[in-house]
C-alpha cells in the first residue's frame, strides 16, 4: 500500500502541475511534509516514535500516539483493543527505560508527575512508581527484563508487524486500487508468456515428430552424423521412395561435414533437389485425365506412407468445421478465379501463340494458370489486414523469432514495433535523429532489436522497456550500416558497413554496365559485451556487403556483396570457406534453403538462382524474375512526382518447409512453388492488395497458419494469413 500511495502522490502532483493549480499544489506539499502517517510507510512511523523517545519529547509522543489511536486503532474491532493498550503500555515503558539508561532521572520523575493520576489505577503500572528511587533498576528482578536489548527489539518488531497488518487490512480508496490491477496484469502477462513458450515448444516437438515419421529407412553410417543431407544422399533417398532410376551425383564436400551439427535428425521434407516422377506426353484431349490419374496415385502413396499426417489433417478439418468447408468449397470453384482476376485486372493475357511462356511476367503466368484450371491453390487466404502507421516508404519489415512482434522501418527513420495477434496494435515507436538503414531482431531474448544507422552506429533497443540499452560506434570511415544478422544462439551478431561514396567501374571486356565497387567491411560483435570479436577478410578487396544470413545453428554465414560475389563463412574458424561470382551486378538478397544444402540469391541482373554450397559456384537451378520483384522500385504520382528506391530489405522469403517462396511485385506479394525443372519458380498465388510497389517481404511460420508480410512504397504493410490447402 505504501508504494501505491507514493506513486499516487506523484501522479496527483503531476496532474496539478499540468492543470497549473499552483495554490492547490502548495497546500498539498505543505500537508505532505506534515503528514503524520508518513505516506502509510510503517518503517517511517516506527522511526518517528523512536525519534520522539530519544528526544525526551513526552508530550509529542503522547500526542502522536493519540493521533494513531484516533486515525487507525479506533476503527478496529473490540477484540483488538487489548492489543492496542498493551502496545501503548510497552511504548511508555520503552520511554522510561531510555530515560534511566541515559541518566535523565528528571525526565523519569516528570513522566510520573504528569500521568500518575491516570496510571495509578492500572495494575500493570503498580510496581513502576518506585523506578525513580531504585539505584540500579537493571539488576532488579522486576525491571531487569525491560532493560535488556532483546525486549526492546521484540517490542519494535511487534509494533512494526501490527501496523503493517493494519494498513494491509484497511479499506483503500478506489483510486489506490490501481496498484493491485497493475500487479494482476503483470502476473497475467507472465503467465501468458509462459503459455506462449509452452505452445511454441509443443509446436516444435510436433513438427520434429512429423519429420521423423516421414523417414522410413536407416541412413548410411557416413551420413548419420550430419544434420542436413547432401545432394547425392537426397537423390538416393528420392530414388528409393519413387522406385525410378536417378543419375548419380558427386558426394558432398568434406569441409561441411565438420560444420553441420549433430543435434537433429535429417529430413527430406524440405528438399527441392529430388526430381518428380516422369509424366508421359499425351494428346491434349487426354492430358487432363493423365494428370488426374498421376495425382491420385501420388496422393494414395502419400497417404500410405504418412498415416499420422493424415490423422492430423483430419483433426484440423474437424476443428475448423463449417467455416473451413465453406472456404474449401469456394476455393475449388469460382472463388479462386474471381480473386486472381481482381488482383490482376490490369494485366492483359496475350492470346498470340507465338509469345512463349518465359516472356510472361509472374502475374501474367499466375492469371493464365488460374484460367486454365490445371493447378489447385496450395494456400487459402483466411484474412488480410493492413498496418497504416507509417507515412513514407518502407525499407525493412521483419518478424521476430517467436512470431509475435513486427518491426518496420521507413525512409524517414521511424521504426514501429507492433503486434498482430490477437489484434493489430503498436507497442513502440522509435525516432532517430540520424538516418536508419537496417534492422534485425535478436534471437535471445527476442524482445531486443538491433538498429543500424547511416552515421556508423548500431543501437540495441529493448522493445518491452522502450529504451536504448547500448549504442556502439562501428567505424567512422564506413558509416553506412547496410546489413545486420544475429546468430541463432544470441551471443553475437554480424554487421556490414560501407563507405558513403559509390564508385562505378565499367567492364571493358563484356561491355556490361558498371560494377559498384564501394568499399566496406564485415564485423562480428559480441551481443553481451558489445565488443568487436573479429573482422572478416573480403577478398580480393574490401567491398560493401548488402545482405547476410545465418544457418539455423549459426555455424555458417552467407553474404551477398556489391561486386556480385557470394561468400560462405565458417563461423567456427572465422574464415571464408568458399566464394563465387554469382550475379552480374549487386547481390540484393540471400537465404539458406530449408535443408541448408543450397543457397538462394536474387541479384541486380534479375535472376533467382539456387547454388549448391557443397560445390563452389555450381548452379542447381536458375530462372528470371519480373523486374518489379528486384527494383529499383519506382512510384509515380501527379505533377511529375517520381520516387525511386533501391532494395534494402528481404526480397524473398520461404515457407516453413521450403517448398514455396514469396517475392515482391508492383501490386502485392506473389507466392511461387519451387520445382525441380529448369523453370525453378512457378507462380501459384497472388496476394495483391497494394497500390504501390512492394519493396520487402517476410513470411512468419511460427504459428500453424502462415503469415505473409508485404510492405510497399506508400508506407502500407499488408498482413495476409494463409492456411495450407492439403487435400
ZISULDA-V386094 format. One record per pair of residues at least 12 apart in sequence whose C-alpha atoms are under 6 Angstrom apart, sorted by sequence separation. I is the first residue (numbers start at 1). J is the second residue. D is the distance in Angstrom with one decimal. If there is no record, write none. Layout:
BEGIN
i->I j->J d->D
i->I j->J d->D
END
This chain:
BEGIN
i->396 j->408 d->5.5
i->406 j->418 d->5.3
i->439 j->451 d->4.5
i->449 j->461 d->5.1
i->459 j->471 d->4.3
i->504 j->516 d->5.1
i->523 j->535 d->4.5
i->547 j->559 d->5.6
i->557 j->569 d->5.0
i->567 j->579 d->4.3
i->589 j->601 d->5.6
i->599 j->611 d->5.1
i->609 j->621 d->5.9
i->633 j->645 d->5.2
i->651 j->663 d->5.9
i->660 j->672 d->5.5
i->671 j->683 d->6.0
i->672 j->684 d->5.5
i->697 j->709 d->5.4
i->708 j->720 d->5.1
i->396 j->409 d->5.1
i->405 j->418 d->5.7
i->416 j->429 d->4.8
i->438 j->451 d->5.9
i->448 j->461 d->5.6
i->458 j->471 d->5.7
i->483 j->496 d->5.1
i->547 j->560 d->5.3
i->556 j->569 d->5.8
i->566 j->579 d->5.6
i->589 j->602 d->5.4
i->598 j->611 d->5.3
i->609 j->622 d->4.4
i->632 j->645 d->5.6
i->660 j->673 d->4.6
i->671 j->684 d->6.0
i->697 j->710 d->4.7
i->707 j->720 d->5.6
i->395 j->409 d->5.6
i->405 j->419 d->4.8
i->415 j->429 d->5.8
i->438 j->452 d->4.9
i->448 j->462 d->4.8
i->458 j->472 d->5.5
i->482 j->496 d->5.6
i->503 j->517 d->5.5
i->522 j->536 d->5.6
i->546 j->560 d->5.8
i->556 j->570 d->5.2
i->566 j->580 d->5.7
i->588 j->602 d->5.8
i->598 j->612 d->4.5
i->608 j->622 d->5.8
i->632 j->646 d->4.7
i->660 j->674 d->5.7
i->671 j->685 d->5.2
i->707 j->721 d->4.5
i->394 j->409 d->5.8
i->395 j->410 d->5.1
i->404 j->419 d->6.0
i->415 j->430 d->4.9
i->437 j->452 d->5.8
i->457 j->472 d->5.6
i->481 j->496 d->5.8
i->482 j->497 d->5.6
i->503 j->518 d->5.7
i->545 j->560 d->5.9
i->546 j->561 d->5.3
i->556 j->571 d->5.6
i->565 j->580 d->5.6
i->588 j->603 d->5.2
i->598 j->613 d->5.1
i->608 j->623 d->5.4
i->659 j->674 d->5.6
i->670 j->685 d->5.9
i->696 j->711 d->5.6
i->706 j->721 d->5.9
i->394 j->410 d->4.1
i->414 j->430 d->5.9
i->436 j->452 d->5.8
i->437 j->453 d->5.3
i->447 j->463 d->5.6
i->457 j->473 d->4.5
i->481 j->497 d->4.3
i->502 j->518 d->4.9
i->545 j->561 d->4.2
i->555 j->571 d->5.1
i->565 j->581 d->4.3
i->587 j->603 d->4.3
i->597 j->613 d->6.0
i->607 j->623 d->5.8
i->608 j->624 d->5.9
i->670 j->686 d->4.5
i->706 j->722 d->5.2
i->232 j->249 d->5.2
i->393 j->410 d->5.4
i->414 j->431 d->5.1
i->436 j->453 d->4.0
i->456 j->473 d->5.8
i->457 j->474 d->5.7
i->480 j->497 d->5.2
i->544 j->561 d->5.8
i->564 j->581 d->5.9
i->565 j->582 d->5.4
i->586 j->603 d->5.7
i->607 j->624 d->4.5
i->694 j->711 d->5.4
i->695 j->712 d->5.4
i->705 j->722 d->5.6
i->392 j->410 d->6.0
i->393 j->411 d->5.8
i->435 j->453 d->5.6
i->436 j->454 d->5.8
i->456 j->474 d->5.4
i->480 j->498 d->5.1
i->544 j->562 d->5.7
i->564 j->582 d->5.7
i->586 j->604 d->5.2
i->606 j->624 d->5.9
i->607 j->625 d->6.0
i->669 j->687 d->5.3
i->694 j->712 d->3.9
i->705 j->723 d->5.2
i->232 j->251 d->5.6
i->413 j->432 d->5.9
i->435 j->454 d->5.3
i->456 j->475 d->5.8
i->478 j->497 d->5.5
i->564 j->583 d->4.8
i->585 j->604 d->5.2
i->606 j->625 d->5.8
i->668 j->687 d->5.8
i->693 j->712 d->5.4
i->456 j->476 d->5.8
i->478 j->498 d->4.6
i->499 j->519 d->5.8
i->564 j->584 d->5.9
i->583 j->603 d->5.8
i->668 j->688 d->4.1
i->692 j->712 d->5.8
i->693 j->713 d->5.9
i->478 j->499 d->4.3
i->498 j->519 d->5.9
i->499 j->520 d->5.9
i->564 j->585 d->5.1
i->584 j->605 d->5.8
i->667 j->688 d->5.5
i->668 j->689 d->5.9
i->692 j->713 d->5.7
i->230 j->252 d->5.5
i->413 j->435 d->5.3
i->498 j->520 d->4.0
i->520 j->542 d->5.5
i->564 j->586 d->4.7
i->668 j->690 d->5.2
i->692 j->714 d->6.0
i->413 j->436 d->5.0
i->456 j->479 d->3.6
i->497 j->520 d->5.5
i->519 j->542 d->5.3
i->520 j->543 d->4.6
i->563 j->586 d->5.6
i->564 j->587 d->5.2
i->667 j->690 d->4.8
i->455 j->479 d->4.6
i->456 j->480 d->5.8
i->497 j->521 d->5.7
i->519 j->543 d->4.2
i->520 j->544 d->4.1
i->562 j->586 d->4.3
i->667 j->691 d->5.8
i->454 j->479 d->5.6
i->496 j->521 d->6.0
i->519 j->544 d->5.3
i->454 j->480 d->4.3
i->496 j->522 d->4.6
i->518 j->544 d->5.9
i->561 j->587 d->5.6
i->667 j->693 d->5.9
i->668 j->694 d->5.9
i->495 j->522 d->5.8
i->560 j->587 d->5.0
i->666 j->693 d->4.0
i->453 j->481 d->5.7
i->495 j->523 d->5.3
i->666 j->694 d->5.9
i->452 j->481 d->5.1
i->494 j->523 d->5.5
i->665 j->694 d->5.7
i->494 j->524 d->4.5
i->664 j->694 d->5.4
i->493 j->524 d->5.8
i->493 j->525 d->5.4
i->227 j->260 d->5.7
i->492 j->525 d->5.5
i->226 j->260 d->6.0
i->227 j->261 d->5.4
i->492 j->526 d->4.4
i->227 j->262 d->5.5
i->492 j->527 d->4.8
i->629 j->664 d->4.5
i->226 j->262 d->5.8
i->238 j->274 d->5.8
i->491 j->527 d->5.3
i->629 j->665 d->5.0
i->225 j->262 d->5.5
i->227 j->264 d->5.7
i->580 j->617 d->5.2
i->628 j->665 d->5.1
i->2 j->40 d->5.2
i->228 j->266 d->5.3
i->628 j->666 d->5.6
i->2 j->41 d->5.4
i->227 j->266 d->5.4
i->235 j->274 d->5.4
i->400 j->441 d->5.6
i->53 j->95 d->5.6
i->547 j->589 d->5.6
i->549 j->591 d->6.0
i->438 j->482 d->5.9
i->440 j->484 d->5.8
i->442 j->486 d->5.7
i->438 j->483 d->5.8
i->443 j->488 d->5.5
i->651 j->696 d->5.2
i->653 j->698 d->5.5
i->656 j->701 d->5.5
i->444 j->490 d->4.7
i->498 j->544 d->5.1
i->516 j->562 d->5.8
i->650 j->696 d->5.2
i->651 j->697 d->6.0
i->653 j->699 d->5.7
i->443 j->490 d->4.9
i->649 j->696 d->5.3
i->650 j->697 d->5.9
i->496 j->545 d->5.7
i->623 j->679 d->5.9
i->589 j->650 d->5.9
i->482 j->546 d->5.9
i->483 j->547 d->5.6
i->594 j->658 d->5.0
i->488 j->554 d->5.7
i->487 j->554 d->5.5
i->4 j->179 d->5.7
i->395 j->648 d->5.8
i->396 j->649 d->4.8
i->395 j->649 d->5.9
i->361 j->626 d->5.5
i->259 j->555 d->5.9
i->403 j->702 d->5.3
i->366 j->683 d->5.3
i->366 j->684 d->5.9
i->394 j->713 d->5.8
i->393 j->713 d->4.0
i->393 j->714 d->5.2
i->394 j->715 d->5.4
i->392 j->714 d->5.9
i->393 j->715 d->4.6
i->392 j->715 d->4.8
i->270 j->594 d->5.4
i->271 j->595 d->5.7
i->391 j->715 d->5.4
i->270 j->595 d->6.0
i->390 j->715 d->5.0
i->388 j->716 d->5.1
i->387 j->716 d->5.9
i->387 j->717 d->5.1
i->386 j->717 d->5.6
i->386 j->718 d->4.6
i->385 j->718 d->5.8
i->385 j->719 d->5.1
i->384 j->719 d->5.5
i->384 j->720 d->4.3
i->383 j->720 d->5.8
i->383 j->721 d->5.3
i->382 j->721 d->5.5
i->382 j->722 d->5.6
i->381 j->722 d->4.7
i->380 j->722 d->5.5
i->379 j->722 d->6.0
i->380 j->723 d->5.0
i->379 j->723 d->5.4
i->343 j->688 d->5.3
i->379 j->724 d->4.5
i->379 j->725 d->4.9
i->378 j->725 d->5.0
i->253 j->614 d->5.0
i->252 j->614 d->5.2
i->228 j->595 d->5.6
i->270 j->657 d->4.8
i->270 j->658 d->5.2
i->275 j->676 d->5.6
END
